[in-house]
Amino acid sequence: MEPVLNIAAYLFTPITDREQLRPVLRERAEAAGLKGTVLLAEEGINLFLAGEAPAVRRFVDELREDPRFAALTTKESWSAEQPFRKMLVKLKREIIRMDHPTIRPADERAPAVAPSTLKRWLDQGHDDEGRDIVMLDTRNAFEVEYGTFEGALDWRLARFTHFPDAASAHRDALEGKTVVSFCTGGIRCEKAAIHLRDEGIDALQLDGGILGYFEHVGRDHYDGECFVFDEREALAPDLTPRTGVAPS
């Protein structure tokens, strides 16, 4: 096993004391020898951290002692070296920017489909009600170039704020089908699924995103790798860092 534990996690939960929480989390992470990024917004927390396994898990356990973060779940992978250069804790308007303040996942999540259930649907070519499955990639276009689900819709998004307009433009292709929105770790596809359901589309989010699917299922129905925002660049379906050449 590689010596550096990498985790990705997010949780939509109201945070009213971001300014006070920021130095506390930064000091705690630095004392534990961790590097990475923590984003704090009024809508929740998003974090990518790496370090020695006991230190990473202790940091998460301490974070969960705060009732607001008790439900935080992490996705783990390993690397031979530290993939981050520094430890940052940033304040953001949104932990993933969509510019739609009415989308509030902390109030009510969109329904989610488990990776194992999605694999079964894709194996059989339809959901349990016999409806066609549409896999919808909610990531930016450059991320999709590294890999995506077989036959997935890719709207060539330059940034996630373009998603609502793209959804309106392509609504007819989604109507009457079971739409599964997916992204790297779940955060974008959670907001995307809520927006689609508000527009009358039967949309689900892939629970845990691509990384969660890799962890529980592997490569079935997925082509390529998954881009990640650190120096590993991308992860293979076995959650190991890429070894090939980046897409052109």
C-alpha positions in Angstrom: 0.0 0.0 0.0 1.2 3.5 -0.9 2.2 5.6 2.2 0.1 8.7 1.6 -3.7 8.6 2.2 -5.7 11.0 0.0 -9.3 11.8 0.9 -12.1 13.7 -0.8 -15.2 14.7 1.0 -18.0 17.2 1.0 -21.2 17.9 2.9 -24.0 20.4 2.3 -24.7 21.8 5.8 -25.3 25.3 7.0 -22.2 27.1 8.3 -22.7 30.5 9.8 -19.2 30.9 11.4 -16.9 30.4 8.4 -14.6 33.2 9.4 -14.1 31.7 12.9 -13.9 28.1 11.7 -11.2 28.8 9.1 -8.2 29.4 11.3 -9.2 26.5 13.6 -9.3 24.0 10.7 -6.1 25.4 9.2 -4.2 25.1 12.5 -5.5 21.6 13.2 -4.6 20.4 9.7 -1.1 22.0 9.8 -0.4 20.5 13.2 -1.3 17.1 11.8 1.1 17.5 8.9 -1.7 17.5 6.3 -1.8 19.3 2.9 -4.6 20.0 0.6 -7.6 22.4 0.4 -10.7 22.9 2.5 -13.5 25.1 1.1 -16.0 26.7 3.5 -19.2 28.3 2.4 -22.5 29.1 4.0 -23.9 26.0 2.2 -21.3 23.5 3.4 -17.8 22.2 3.3 -15.6 20.6 0.6 -12.2 19.2 1.3 -9.3 17.4 -0.4 -6.5 16.3 2.1 -3.5 14.1 2.1 -1.0 12.9 4.7 -0.2 10.0 6.9 -3.3 7.8 7.3 -3.7 8.1 11.1 -3.4 11.9 10.9 -5.9 12.2 8.1 -8.4 9.9 9.8 -8.0 11.7 13.2 -8.6 15.1 11.5 -11.9 13.7 10.0 -12.9 12.1 13.3 -12.4 15.4 15.1 -14.3 17.3 12.4 -17.3 14.9 12.8 -17.4 15.7 16.5 -19.1 19.0 15.3 -22.8 18.0 14.8 -22.9 19.9 11.6 -20.2 17.5 10.1 -21.3 14.3 11.7 -22.6 12.9 8.4 -19.4 13.6 6.5 -18.2 10.6 4.4 -14.9 10.3 2.7 -13.6 8.7 -0.5 -10.0 7.3 0.0 -7.2 6.7 -2.4 -3.4 6.2 -2.0 -0.3 7.7 -3.5 3.5 7.3 -3.1 4.0 11.0 -2.6 2.2 14.0 -1.2 0.1 15.4 -4.1 -0.5 18.8 -2.6 2.1 21.6 -2.1 0.5 23.5 0.8 -2.4 23.5 3.2 -5.2 26.0 2.3 -8.5 26.8 3.9 -10.6 29.1 1.7 -13.9 31.0 2.2 -16.2 30.7 -0.8 -19.6 31.9 -1.8 -20.5 28.3 -2.8 -18.4 25.1 -2.3 -19.2 24.5 -6.0 -20.3 27.5 -7.9 -23.6 27.3 -9.8 -25.0 30.8 -9.3 -28.5 29.4 -8.5 -29.1 30.4 -4.8 -32.5 28.5 -4.9 -30.5 25.2 -5.2 -30.0 24.3 -1.5 -28.9 20.6 -1.1 -28.7 21.1 2.7 -32.5 21.5 2.7 -33.3 18.4 0.6 -31.0 16.1 -1.4 -32.0 14.8 -4.8 -32.5 11.0 -4.8 -29.3 9.0 -5.3 -28.5 5.8 -7.0 -25.9 3.5 -5.5 -22.9 2.4 -7.6 -23.9 -1.3 -7.4 -27.5 -0.5 -8.5 -26.2 1.7 -11.4 -24.0 -1.1 -12.6 -26.9 -3.5 -12.6 -29.0 -1.0 -14.6 -26.3 -0.5 -17.1 -25.8 -4.3 -17.4 -29.4 -4.8 -18.2 -29.8 -1.6 -20.3 -32.6 0.0 -18.3 -33.7 0.8 -14.7 -35.9 -1.4 -12.6 -39.0 0.1 -14.2 -37.8 -0.6 -17.7 -37.0 3.1 -18.5 -34.0 4.1 -20.6 -30.9 5.3 -18.6 -29.2 8.6 -19.6 -25.8 9.1 -18.1 -25.1 12.8 -17.9 -21.6 14.1 -17.2 -21.8 17.3 -15.3 -18.0 18.0 -15.3 -16.1 20.5 -17.4 -15.1 19.4 -20.9 -11.4 19.1 -20.2 -12.1 16.7 -17.4 -14.3 14.5 -19.6 -11.4 14.0 -22.0 -9.7 11.8 -19.4 -12.6 9.4 -19.2 -16.3 9.0 -18.7 -19.1 6.5 -18.7 -19.8 4.7 -22.0 -22.3 6.6 -24.0 -22.6 9.5 -21.5 -23.9 12.9 -22.5 -21.2 15.5 -22.5 -22.4 19.1 -23.0 -18.9 20.5 -23.4 -19.2 22.7 -20.3 -16.5 25.3 -19.9 -17.6 25.7 -16.2 -20.4 24.4 -14.0 -22.2 27.8 -14.0 -23.1 26.9 -17.6 -25.0 23.8 -16.6 -28.5 25.3 -16.1 -28.5 26.9 -19.6 -27.2 23.7 -21.1 -29.9 21.7 -19.3 -32.6 24.0 -20.8 -31.1 23.6 -24.3 -31.0 19.8 -24.1 -34.2 19.2 -22.1 -35.9 17.3 -24.9 -33.2 14.6 -24.9 -33.8 14.0 -21.2 -37.6 14.0 -20.9 -39.2 10.6 -20.2 -36.0 8.9 -19.2 -34.1 8.2 -16.0 -31.2 10.6 -15.9 -28.2 9.8 -13.7 -26.0 12.9 -13.2 -22.4 12.2 -12.3 -19.2 14.0 -11.5 -15.9 13.4 -9.7 -17.0 13.0 -6.1 -20.7 13.8 -6.0 -20.8 17.5 -5.3 -21.6 18.9 -8.8 -24.0 16.1 -9.7 -25.9 16.7 -6.5 -26.7 20.2 -7.4 -27.3 19.2 -11.1 -29.8 16.6 -10.1 -31.7 19.0 -8.0 -31.8 21.6 -10.8 -33.0 19.0 -13.3 -35.8 17.8 -11.0 -36.9 21.4 -10.5 -37.2 21.5 -14.3 -39.4 18.4 -14.3 -36.7 15.8 -15.3 -36.6 12.5 -13.5 -33.0 12.9 -12.4 -30.9 11.0 -9.8 -27.3 11.6 -8.6 -24.6 8.9 -8.6 -23.9 8.5 -5.0 -20.2 9.2 -4.3 -19.6 10.3 -7.9 -17.1 8.5 -10.2 -14.6 8.0 -7.3 -17.3 6.2 -5.3 -18.2 4.1 -8.4 -14.5 3.2 -8.8 -14.3 2.2 -5.1 -17.4 -0.1 -5.1 -17.6 -1.3 -8.7 -14.4 -0.6 -10.6 -14.2 0.0 -14.4 -17.4 -1.6 -15.6 -19.1 0.7 -18.1 -16.4 3.3 -17.7 -13.8 4.3 -20.3 -10.5 5.8 -19.2 -9.6 7.6 -16.0 -11.0 10.3 -13.7 -9.4 13.7 -13.5 -8.6 14.9 -10.0 -7.5 18.4 -8.9 -4.1 17.7 -7.5 -0.7 16.6 -8.8 -1.8 13.0 -9.4 -3.8 14.5 -12.3 -6.0 11.5 -12.8 -7.0 8.2 -11.2 -7.5 4.8 -12.8 -10.6 2.7 -11.9 -8.5 0.9 -9.3 -7.9 4.4 -7.7 -4.2 4.4 -8.6 -2.6 7.6 -10.0 -2.3 7.8 -13.8 0.9 6.7 -15.5 0.2 7.7 -19.1 0.2 10.9 -21.1 -2.4 13.6 -20.5 -5.1 14.0 -23.2 -4.2 16.6 -25.9 
